[in-house]
Amino acid sequence: MKALLFLTGLLGPAAALDFFVSPSGADTNDGTSETKAFKSVPAAQKAVQAQLAKNPSENITVRLVSGTYALTAPLWFTDKDSGKSGNPVKWVGTDATLSGGLEVTGWAAEANGIYSANVPVGTKSRNLYVNGKASNFARRKINRKDLQYTSTSVKWSNSGLDWITTVKGIEKAEIRWINSFTDRYSPIASTKNRELVMKQNWWFLNTWGYDHVAKPNADFGVWIQNAKDLLSEGGQFYLDSAAGKVYYKPLTGENMATAKTYLGVLETIIAVGGTAYNSPAHDISFSGINFAHSTWNAPSTIGYVDQQTGGYFCEDKTYNQGNFESGRPWWCQMPSAIQVSAANNIVLSGGSYTQLGGGGVGIGNDANAHTSGVGLGTSRVSVTDGYFSQIMGNSITAGGIRADAHHPPQAAMTNSYIDISNNIFYNVSSLFSSTVPIFVSYVQYSTVSHNDIDTAPYSAVCLGYGWGSNDVGGTSEYINRGLYYFQPKYTTPTISTNNAIVGNLIHRYGYGHTDLGALYTLSKSPSTYVSENYAFDSTGFGMYTDEGSHSYIITNNVLMSSGIWSAVNGANTINNTYTGNYYRQGSNRQGNTQINDVNQAPIAARKIAYRAGVLPAKRTGRPTTNPTNLADGAVTIGGRNGKLEIKVDNFDDGAFTNVMIEFSGGNSVSFKGENAVTTVAGNNVATATFAVSGTNRPSVSVTVRYTNARTGEKRSIAASGTPQL
């Protein structure tokens, strides 16, 4: 596999200039010490810009003291906030949170177990977070089979649904449909007798195309939501913006006197990017900072005409109504709370990303997903060692989906050398369930490696977009659909090439949709590796090469979910190489091995499974979800040149110390150590050699006892064999 390495943030000269920000500071201070700290982050940013204008030689670091910093507007970092190559401007947090939210206090009990609190009149938000978790809208589930659909409305004949039109405020509510691979929202415009008239043109778009509300490929539920009268279950909320009041029904055990509650009010928390491609933001790092409490309000007015993994219709038009393909080139992307575009040498490391109402981190997305209005154009951007939870959309979206993303008209718009590694994703895609932890579209020389993904409703890691339609010559499928009446049939390849999805741990995925995989690809990406990933505990597919997936090298993965390990779909899904994979379910491909239990599998499979997810050296003190029943090493027995060889394989990054080898071979056989092993270096193999008397083919049972220096655990591994010496 090709190594995809790049430098992010080398050490600069010893001289340094530090600024401090503290909740107890004051913006009248100069910020040069903790006792003279600024109070607000914008004040620190202004001070940094003033220093950078002097072209300083010092390293500049902004240190955020522990606390929550509520922003009233997004922070935008441009070339005026940028450092120099090898000498980045550093923003460092110590338990510091940048919040795009409004803290809600003063909850008062009302009838039926509901609480209310006052907020500023006109506050807009689709997200209430209580004790770190997202609340549901006030809602009520209905049976899809009871509904009929027209070009303008939803109707019913079942009198059991007549309560719908009696709901106060129903004309400002919405309906949500969860389907096979889409999760759609449609605003209601008005009511009639047993009829909800839906808001156009969003209703037309939500009943058009594939897996839509009237013709889903699978049914995972329908809800009417976002009206106060629907507030009936614990964990639901309703915001009355005009009245300046928010209502919430607590979950069992929640105490509203002590609960920490926030409404997300900003859609963007920080944006990093230049105003043009020739003046990019660059050489800025953010370390140990938490990002929380954003919202995304667009669905309240336009719905969410979902097409998959954050792509949706955002334009209020019907295109060519006779052909759905007329709209495909114009899909938009869900915006993220942390946005990076027209930028290079940007580092996001450590910290957390939680309670975010749209996407989490957006890197080089289309212009429509960036506050700056400038999309794409990222190089050497890394997101590492972070913790992601309670993100409503894609946790990380890298790349765009429109034409400028896959065939950029200028080189500076290309997305390349993106690194997403050693992050933890837990319980994400919480509101838009057809989104994913990691979605990478059109990028090159980029890596998704050693991430820990636990609990996701759809696929886990997705690479590629376009269903092959934007590759050279297009595909027969999209020729037949008529797409090329509305966009070019390209004669040059997309930019996607030389990417890697390596060493990720993926489990409990795909519980809310169908047509998905732990590892999911679309379209051609030559010399792209999918390797050494470990997926289990799902009914979804393992590796899913969907339409147009072409020229992938799929090797040394351990795919143990109950869905088939290698699903293939669509035109031009060809020329993919599968070697050295281990799987539980599905048809065999030559050069791959079916196994029932990882612990009984060949050593290569066990090592892949153990090292998947956050690298062992980075796991200490972090909430990783690696299975605890996996051995951290293995022992093999062999013979060579008349000697017995005991090989001890250390899967971990910490050394095995105090190694002791115990074995037996019967009363007539004796063993004399010639090359002792007392330590095995991390991620390494050591071989002990013994002379054997009594036979040249001993029956040997070996137990190796040791201490894992990283974890401090005393462990043992064992093996038996009858080697030929």
C-alpha positions, 0 to 999 in steps of 0.5 A: 500500500502506498504511504500517504504522508505530509507534514502539518505544523513543524516546530518554529523558532524558540521565540514566542508570543502568547495571547490568553483568553479567559471567561474571567478576562476583559477585552480591555486587557492586552491578553499577554498573560492569564491575569491580563486575558481577553474575555472574548475570542474575537478580541484575541483574533483581532490582536493576532491580526494586528501582530501578523500585520507586523510580519513577526518572527515569533510563534504566535499562540492563543491559549483558551483557558477552561470555559465556554465561549459563546459566540454571537457570530461565526469566527472567520479565519482568512489569510490575515489570520495565517502563519508561515510555512513551518510556523503556524498560528496556534489556537490551543484549548484546555477544556475550552468550548467554542459554543454557537449556542444560547444557554437556556435557564430558568425552566418552569414546570407546566402541565403534563410534565412539560417545562418552559423557559424564556428566550429572546423573541425571534430566536431561531433554532432547530436544535435543543441540547439537554445535558449534551444530547440532542432532543427530538422535535415534538412529534407523533408517528403515523402509519405510512400505509394510511397516507395517499399522495397527490402532486400538492398534498398528503391525504387520508381516509382513515378517521383515526388520523383526523386529529392531525388537522386539529393540531394547533399550528399544524400549518407551520409543522412538517412531516419526516419520512425515513426511507431506504437511503434517504431521510426527508423533511417536507414543510406543511403549508395549510390544511383541508378536510383530511388533507395537508397541503404541502409547501412547493416546490419542495413537495414536488422535489420530495416526490420526485426521483428515487427512494422518495416519500411516495415510493420508498425502497424501504420504510423506517417511519413517518412522523408529523413534527414541530408543533407544540400540541405534539409534545407528548414524550420525554426528550421532545421540545418545541420552540415558539420563536414568535413568543420567545419561549421553548418547551421541553418534556424531560426524560425520566430522571432529568432535573431541569433545575440542574440540566445544562441546556442550549439552543443551537443558534449559529449555523457556523462556528468557525470558517477557515478560508480565503476570500479567493483561491490566490489568497488562501488561509494557511498555516493555522492550527486548532488544538484541544478545542471543543466545538458545540451547539450549532443549528441548521435552520434551512429545513424549516423553510425548504424542507430537506430533499435528501438524495444521500449523505448530505446531498440535497435539493436547495433550489426552489425550482422544478427543473425539467419535470419530465426527467429527474436527471435534470436536477442532479447536477445542482444538488447542494451540500449540507453545511457544517459547523466548522468549515475549511475551504480555500485553505492549506496547512490547516490542523484540527487536532484533539478536542471534541465536536458535539451537539452540532445541528448540521454537519460537523467539519466540512473540508473543501465542500461546494461553495453553497456549503460555505459561509465564505461563499468560496468552496473547494480548494483545500490542501494538507488539511488534517482532522486528527485525534478528535471525539465526535458525538451527537452530530446531526449530519455528516460528522466530516464531509471532505470534498464537493459534489458539483462539477467544480469539485470533480472537474475543477476549472483551475488547479487551485480548486482541487482538494488534496492531501486531506488526513482524517485519522485517529478520531472517535465517532460515537452515536452520530448522524443523530437527526439526518439519519442518512448521513455518515461519520465520514464522507469523502467525495472527490479528493486525491492523495488523501487518507482516512485511517485508524478511526473508531466508529461506533453506532451509526444509522447508515454507512460508516466510511464513504468515498466517492460520489456521482454513481460513475456518471462523471467518469470518462465516457459516463455510464450506460445507466446514465445515458439511458436516464438522459443525464447527459442532456443536462451535463457534459459526458466527460472526456477527462477523469475526475480528480479522485485518485490515490486515496486510502481508507486504512485501519478503521474500526467500524461496528453497530452501523446501518441500524436505521437504513438499508442499501449500505456498507461499513465501507462504501464507494462510488465512481472511479478512483484509481490506485485507491486502497481500502485496507486493514479495516475491521467491521462487525456487529451489523446486518449491513454489507461489509465492503459495498462497491456501488455504481461506477466503483472502479480501480479500487484495491481492497485488501486485508480487511476483516469483515465480520458483519452478518451482511455479505462481505462484498456487495457489488452494484451498478454499471461500470463497477469493475476492475476492483482487486480483492486480496487477502480479506477475511470475511464471515458471510458471502460468496468467496473470491479467490485469494480471500478467506472465510472465517467464523471467529476472529480469535480463531483466525490466522494471525494476520486477521487477528492483528488487523482486528486488534490494531483497527481503530485508534492506533494503540499508542493513542488509545490510553485515556480515550473512550475507544470501543475496541473489543476487549476479547481480542488478544494483543499478540500471538505465538507461533511454533516452528523449526529451522536448522534443527532448532525449535523457534518460538515467535512472539508477535506483539500487536500493540504499540507498547512493548511486551516486557517481563516475557516468560516462555513456558512449554512442554513436550512430554517427559522424553523431550527436553528444551535448552534456551539458546536465544532468550526473549525477555522483551518484544518491541511494539508492533514487532516480532521476536523469536526465541530459539531452543535446542531440543533433545529426544526427537526432531518432531516434538509435540509442543504446547507453549504459553507466553506470559508478559506485561503489556507496558502500555496498558500495564496488564499482565497477559498470556498467549498460547499455542500448540504444534508439532514442528519439523526441526 
